[in-house]
Amino acid sequence: MNPGPVEEASKVAVGFVDSMKQQPLALAMIALNICFLIFFWAIFSAASSRGHEREQALYAAQKELRDGLLQCAEKAK
């Protein structure tokens, strides 16, 4: 009888844990890379939200300018 996907996944997990026991530096590198990914995600998320706020402010300023020009054009008629 062939082993199922759960048994195969458990074999892979056990093999991974055993290899990490033999090489703790590799485990530290993996943990550090995960921390870097989380750190960069936080930075890019904050930059994106600030960019969105700046974009909304720019659109609001353009709307004011557009409304002012529209009023001038209506007065000129």
Secondary structure, DSSP 8 states (H G I E B T S, - for coil): ----HHHHHHHHHHHHHHHHHH-HHHHHHHHHHHHHHHHHHHHHHHHHHHHHHHHHHHHHHHHHHHHHHHHHHHHH-
